[in-house]
């Protein structure tokens, strides 16, 4: 997949998601990734089209952003949008800004 992000940027995004938003990742996988039974989700890749999670220790689940991203600054907004949509689908209250 194409990516407008450098390898360092991808690593930083993955680290931030896994260190600070692991619970949000699981909600995204359950609500937007079609895996409501997932028990764990680790951000494993990010590109212009989607964010990819490794769930339950092995399966890869790609969740499309809904639009092609062209710069790193768009990732935060895209993740928040996925999180809020996932909460809505799962009937969970969304927290405030991340």
BELMOMO-V447070 format. One record per helix or strand. SS is the DSSP state (2 for helix, 1 for strand). FROM is the first residue (numbers start at 0). LEN is the number of residues. Records with the same first field share a line. If there is no record, write none. Layout:
SS: FROM-LEN + FROM-LEN
//
This chain:
2: 6-14 + 21-11 + 72-18
1: 40-6 + 49-6 + 58-6
//
